[in-house]
């Protein structure tokens, strides 16, 4: 057994400490140092003397960062998330740095937020809340549609997407899906179709696929034009699945009843930061926020008690496995 394994925890928030510290009782050989800095080529210098670093999806784990970590003696990068598109996996392999992730922590957490966004943008709950707070009890611009009887198109049917399918079924929706790998466990109530058919027949489209070269800007002006008018589009997966400029064009074409985004292309500088006192630069995100049928949340799909606990447990076990050279299904 390896003793005194030191972990430098980047971009630590109070909730990270509250979820990780209680789990350390089961990992007495792991010592965690929490810092607020995000992992990037400069802050990687702080990892000298540590066995591993823990980073999130917003970190810069590119070749330059990994080279600095290698020089510092770091043996593993532990991603406390499912996504790893921000990691240069080839550079990590070349440098002999193990990369592990949390492929599944609480699929219900993300899928439930996706459904919450769908309901919120459909019934304009965010607008209704603010109107009533100002003693405006009119119903102007709050009309939605019934979900029952509509068609839900789910792109990506891993554990999160499969649970989204179950929720849509519970609302009485017809559920269709598109995925390169079909999930046999949901075929009794989900019909797999081509991407074009899904786009052209769905009233609700929810994205639950990984970001790859093939899925980058999967939603673009061409795929948007194939969608039905008054479609609801939800993304709780990866921001770059949607071309933001094309999405804005589609909104201006009155294509969408509503758009709900927990992730978006320009989120990196904003995620988990309080920028309420900042003068925000001109950006496509600001333009998105100007539309009345768009709701954006701050990458909070994972943020439930159960999900945080699962992330902590899996990450600490990944630490043990990395230090002992044990392979697992969490290897990147």
FENVEN-V912416 format. One line per field, one symbol per residue. ss: DSSP state (H for helix, E for strand, C for the rest). phi: phi as a letter, one per 20 degrees, with the letter a starting at -180 (. if undefined). A space follows every 10 residues. Layout:
ss=???
phi=???
This chain:
ss=CCCCEEEEEC CCCHHHHHHH HHHHHHCCCE EEEECCCCCC CCHHHHHCCC CEEEECCCCC ECHHHHHHHH HCCCCEEEEC CCCCCCECHH HHHHHCCEEE CCCCCCHHHH HHHHHHHHHH HHHCHHHHHH HHHCCCCCCC CCCCCCCCCC EEEEECCCHH HHHHHHHHHH CCCEEEEECC CCCHHHCCCE EECCHHHHHH HCCEEEECCC CCCCCCCCEC HHHHHHCCCC EEEEECCCHH HECHHHHHHH HHCCCEEEEE ECCCCCCCCC CCCCCCCCCC CCCHHHHHHC CCCEEECCCC CCCCHHHHHH HHHHHHHHHH HHHHCCCCCC EC
phi=.fdledcede lfdgffffee gfeffecfed dddecefffb gfffffefnd ebcdcdfefe degfffffff fenfdbddee aefbfedeff ffffemefcc cdfbdagfgf fffgffffff ffelffffgf fffdmddfdg mdfdcffgne ddddeocfff ffffgfffff emefdcbcaf dfeffdffcd decffffffe deecdcebdf ecffdglgec fffffffffm eddccddcgf fdffffffff ffemfdfacc cecbfefgfd gmdedfeeef ffbffffgfe efddccddld geecgfffff ffffffffff fffemefbfe fe
